[in-house]
């Protein structure tokens, strides 16, 4: 079985609530990014070699392809190593909490799905397994939003579309700081082990934040007060976990002074991008 010529475009994502707590069963609200996206294009040839044009990260992409072949094998299909030119273009900043790895994994999954004919459940599982290469054990939250291409409420490995009648206005701001997802996950895990009662309270607060935000998004017009309160609660959880660097706090304060209704980090924390809600 050979991977044929293929082209797709998938969005990045941003999270309004639920990061980290989602690993312990809390709900999360995740939206496709309105601007940042990744495109993948494959042109097969008979050269016997795969040329990757990706402006960096070629080795990681090769590892994903090998992982994809392993997953295909588990499904009873043998995929021949691709030969030709693979071109990736992305406007999703790497390591910034906007879903660069999820977008890459979903696009590679779609490429394989063209020949494997995966159903929707298999597509999610395939892409989630690919993302494990980046994050150890992926919650699947980012993959779900990128794959759905619409806002979703994600919980315990399943998601539901959030039909937003009128989209609120969000803006995105780089803190200029980067942190590895694995390190942020480890920090929260250590907090959970050290302060189990406090950790449970934070997870409950994050769950409530997600419920508020989902309800606010579903309202017509959107209930900005509920969305803002949920975002504020989520940001407070980041602060207690020790994932809100001073640079992010200073930028958030500046945006609030400019009139933003709420500002929070999106992604694993420690840096990356802030998302701001405006009236």
C-alpha positions in Angstrom: 0.0 0.0 0.0 1.5 3.3 -1.1 0.7 6.8 0.1 -0.6 8.7 -2.9 -0.5 12.4 -3.7 -2.2 14.4 -1.0 -2.9 17.9 0.3 -4.7 19.2 3.4 -4.8 22.3 5.6 -5.7 22.1 9.3 -6.0 24.9 12.0 -4.1 25.5 15.1 -6.1 25.7 18.4 -6.5 27.7 21.5 -7.8 26.6 24.9 -10.1 28.7 27.1 -10.2 26.3 30.0 -9.3 22.8 31.1 -5.5 22.5 30.6 -3.8 19.9 32.8 -7.0 19.2 34.8 -8.3 17.4 31.6 -5.9 14.6 32.4 -7.8 13.9 35.6 -11.3 14.0 34.0 -12.1 17.7 34.0 -13.8 19.2 31.0 -12.0 21.6 28.6 -13.2 24.1 26.0 -11.0 24.2 22.9 -11.4 26.2 19.8 -9.7 26.1 16.3 -7.5 29.1 15.8 -9.0 31.6 13.4 -5.7 32.4 11.6 -2.9 30.0 12.5 -2.8 26.9 10.3 -0.6 24.1 8.9 -0.7 22.8 5.3 0.8 19.5 4.1 1.3 18.5 0.5 2.8 15.2 -0.8 3.9 14.6 -4.4 5.0 11.0 -5.0 7.9 10.0 -7.2 9.9 7.0 -8.1 13.2 8.3 -6.6 13.1 6.0 -3.7 13.8 8.8 -1.3 11.6 11.2 0.7 12.5 14.9 0.5 11.0 16.9 3.3 10.6 20.7 2.9 9.5 21.9 6.3 11.8 24.7 7.3 13.0 22.5 10.2 11.8 19.5 12.1 12.4 17.0 9.3 13.6 14.3 11.7 10.5 14.6 13.8 8.4 14.2 10.7 10.3 11.1 9.7 9.6 9.6 13.1 5.9 10.4 12.8 5.8 8.7 9.4 7.4 5.6 10.9 5.0 5.7 13.8 2.2 6.0 11.3 3.4 2.9 9.5 3.5 1.0 12.8 -0.1 2.1 13.5 -1.2 1.0 10.0 0.5 -2.4 10.6 -1.5 -2.8 13.8 -4.6 -2.2 11.6 -3.5 -5.0 9.3 -2.1 -2.8 6.5 1.5 -2.5 5.3 2.4 1.0 4.1 5.4 1.3 1.9 7.9 4.1 3.0 6.8 7.2 1.0 8.9 8.3 -1.9 8.7 11.9 -3.3 8.4 15.4 -1.9 6.6 16.3 1.3 6.1 20.0 1.9 4.8 21.5 5.1 4.0 25.2 5.7 2.8 26.5 9.0 1.9 29.7 10.6 1.5 28.0 14.0 4.3 29.0 16.4 6.1 26.0 17.8 5.9 25.5 21.5 3.5 28.4 22.0 0.3 26.6 23.2 -1.4 27.0 19.8 -1.4 23.3 18.7 1.6 23.0 16.4 2.2 19.3 17.3 -1.6 18.5 17.1 -1.9 20.1 13.7 1.1 18.2 12.4 -0.2 14.9 13.8 -3.7 15.4 12.4 -2.3 16.3 8.9 -0.1 13.2 8.9 -3.1 11.1 10.0 -5.2 12.5 7.2 -2.5 11.6 4.8 -2.4 8.0 6.0 -6.2 7.9 6.2 -6.4 8.5 2.5 -5.2 5.0 1.9 -6.3 3.3 5.2 -9.9 4.6 4.9 -10.1 5.2 8.7 -13.5 6.0 10.3 -13.9 9.0 12.6 -13.0 7.0 15.8 -9.9 5.5 14.2 -8.8 8.9 12.9 -8.9 10.4 16.5 -7.1 7.4 17.9 -4.5 7.4 15.1 -3.7 11.1 15.5 -3.7 10.9 19.3 -1.2 8.0 19.2 1.0 10.1 16.9 0.9 13.0 19.3 2.1 10.7 22.1 5.5 11.1 20.3 5.5 14.7 21.5 3.8 14.7 24.9 4.3 11.2 26.3 0.6 10.5 26.9 -1.7 12.9 25.0 -5.1 13.8 26.5 -6.4 14.1 22.9 -7.8 17.5 23.7 -5.8 19.4 21.1 -6.2 16.7 18.5 -10.0 16.8 18.9 -10.2 20.5 18.3 -7.9 20.4 15.3 -9.7 17.4 13.9 -13.2 18.8 14.4 -12.3 22.3 13.1 -15.0 23.7 15.3 -15.2 24.6 19.1 -15.4 21.5 21.2 -16.1 20.5 24.8 -13.6 17.7 25.6 -13.8 15.3 28.5 -12.5 11.8 29.2 -11.4 11.2 25.6 -14.6 12.3 24.1 -15.8 15.6 22.7 -19.0 17.4 21.7 -19.2 20.3 19.2 -20.0 23.6 20.8 -22.3 25.4 18.3 -21.4 29.1 18.7 -24.2 31.3 17.4 -22.1 34.5 17.5 -18.3 34.2 17.9 -16.9 36.5 20.7 -13.8 38.6 19.8 -10.5 37.1 20.8 -7.0 38.3 20.2 -3.7 36.5 20.7 -0.5 37.9 22.2 3.0 36.3 22.4 4.6 36.4 25.9 8.0 35.9 24.3 8.6 33.0 26.8 8.6 29.3 25.9 8.4 26.2 28.1 8.3 22.5 27.3 4.9 20.9 27.7 6.5 17.9 29.4 8.1 20.1 32.1 4.8 21.9 32.7 2.9 18.6 33.0 5.6 17.4 35.4 5.2 20.5 37.6 1.5 20.1 37.9 1.9 16.3 38.5 4.2 17.2 41.4 1.7 19.7 42.7 -1.0 17.0 42.7 1.3 14.6 44.6 2.4 17.2 47.1 -0.9 19.0 47.7 -3.7 16.5 46.8 -6.5 18.4 48.5 -5.6 21.7 46.9 -5.1 20.0 43.6 -8.6 18.5 43.7 -10.1 22.0 44.4 -8.2 23.4 41.4 -9.5 20.7 39.2 -13.1 21.4 40.4 -12.6 25.1 39.7 -11.3 24.3 36.2 -14.3 22.1 35.6 -16.6 24.9 36.6 -14.7 27.3 34.4 -15.3 25.0 31.4 -19.0 24.7 32.1 -19.3 28.5 32.4 -17.5 29.1 29.2 -19.4 26.5 27.3 -22.7 28.0 28.5 -21.4 31.5 27.6 -20.5 30.5 24.1 -23.8 28.8 23.5 -25.8 31.9 24.4 -27.0 34.3 21.8 -25.6 36.8 22.0 -22.6 35.2 23.8 -22.6 35.7 27.6 -19.3 37.5 27.8 -19.5 37.8 31.6 -19.6 34.0 32.0 -16.8 33.5 29.5 -14.7 36.1 31.2 -15.3 34.6 34.6 -14.3 31.1 33.3 -11.1 32.5 31.8 -10.2 34.3 34.9 -10.7 31.2 37.0 -8.5 29.2 34.6 -5.8 31.8 34.7 -5.8 31.6 38.5 -5.3 27.9 38.4 -2.2 28.5 36.2 -0.9 30.9 38.8 -1.3 28.5 41.7 0.4 25.7 39.7 3.4 28.0 39.2 2.9 28.2 35.4 2.3 31.9 35.0 5.7 33.6 34.4 6.2 37.3 35.2 6.3 38.2 31.6 2.9 36.7 31.0 1.5 38.4 34.0 2.8 41.8 33.0 1.4 41.4 29.4 -2.0 40.2 30.8 -2.2 43.3 33.1 -1.4 45.6 30.2 -4.2 44.0 28.1 -6.7 44.3 30.9 -5.8 48.0 31.3 -6.5 48.4 27.6 -10.0 47.1 28.1 -9.8 43.3 27.7 -12.6 41.5 29.7 -10.3 38.6 30.5 -6.9 37.3 29.6 -5.4 33.8 30.1 -2.5 31.7 28.9 -3.5 29.0 26.4 -1.8 25.6 26.3 0.5 24.0 28.9 1.6 27.3 30.4 5.0 28.5 31.4 4.9 31.0 28.5 3.5 30.8 25.0 0.5 32.9 24.0 -2.1 34.7 25.9 -5.7 34.9 24.6 -7.7 38.0 25.4 -11.5 38.4 25.3 -13.0 41.7 24.2 -16.4 43.2 24.5 
